[in-house]
Amino acid sequence: MQEIAGAEVLQLNAGAATEINENDLVKPGKKGVTNAQMIPVIIATIDADDPAKLILLKKTFPQVYASSLKYLGKEHKAKIEAYNAPAAAQA
């Protein structure tokens, strides 16, 4: 595990079909998983170019993930849109 801005992050193997505990993705704070924990994890995941982990974060914590996106910079938002573009083209 690696420490990023107070949030513990598990490095996931995108090809591995393993059962993941929510606490392995993002270490919850006193009030559970909030934007304070989610934003650094999203940024680190984008910087690591790991769209599979972004999907897992979105499925595991949909409300917090969605509310955290508005606090990301333009560069990170653009990368998320680029990840979503192929999925939108197939639909």
C-alpha positions in Angstrom: 0.0 0.0 0.0 1.1 3.5 -0.6 0.3 6.6 1.5 -1.2 9.6 -0.5 -2.2 12.8 1.2 -3.6 11.0 4.3 -5.5 8.4 2.3 -4.3 4.8 2.1 -4.5 3.4 -1.4 -4.2 -0.2 -2.5 -2.5 -0.8 -5.8 -4.8 -3.0 -7.8 -4.0 -5.4 -10.6 -6.5 -4.5 -13.3 -6.6 -8.1 -14.6 -7.0 -9.8 -11.3 -10.5 -11.1 -10.4 -10.2 -10.8 -6.6 -12.7 -9.7 -4.0 -11.8 -6.2 -2.8 -12.8 -4.8 0.6 -14.0 -1.2 0.5 -11.4 -0.2 3.1 -8.7 -1.5 0.7 -9.6 1.1 -1.8 -10.0 4.1 0.4 -9.3 4.3 4.1 -12.4 5.8 5.7 -12.1 8.8 8.0 -14.1 9.5 11.2 -17.3 10.1 9.1 -16.6 7.3 6.6 -15.4 7.9 3.1 -15.8 11.6 2.2 -14.4 13.9 -0.5 -11.4 14.4 1.8 -10.4 10.8 1.3 -11.8 10.3 -2.2 -10.2 13.2 -4.0 -6.5 12.3 -3.4 -7.3 8.6 -4.4 -9.0 9.7 -7.6 -6.1 12.0 -8.5 -3.5 9.3 -7.7 -5.5 6.8 -9.8 -5.7 9.1 -12.8 -2.0 9.9 -12.5 -1.3 6.1 -12.4 -3.4 5.8 -15.6 -5.7 3.1 -14.0 -9.2 3.4 -15.5 -10.2 0.0 -14.0 -9.6 1.3 -10.5 -11.7 4.5 -11.3 -14.5 2.2 -12.4 -14.2 0.3 -9.1 -14.2 3.5 -7.1 -17.3 4.7 -8.9 -19.1 1.4 -8.3 -18.1 1.1 -4.7 -18.7 4.8 -3.6 -21.0 6.3 -6.3 -22.2 9.3 -4.4 -18.8 10.3 -3.0 -17.1 9.7 -6.3 -19.6 11.9 -8.1 -19.4 14.7 -5.6 -15.6 14.6 -5.6 -15.3 15.1 -9.4 -16.2 18.8 -9.1 -13.1 19.5 -7.0 -10.7 18.1 -9.6 -8.6 20.3 -11.9 -9.3 20.6 -15.6 -6.5 18.2 -16.5 -7.9 15.4 -14.3 -11.5 16.0 -15.5 -10.3 15.8 -19.1 -8.6 12.4 -18.4 -11.8 11.1 -16.9 -13.8 12.3 -19.9 -11.3 10.6 -22.2 -11.7 7.3 -20.2 -15.5 7.6 -20.5 -15.5 8.5 -24.3 -14.9 5.0 -25.6 -17.7 3.7 -23.4 -20.1 6.4 -24.7 -19.2 5.6 -28.3 -20.1 1.9 -27.8 -23.5 2.7 -26.3 
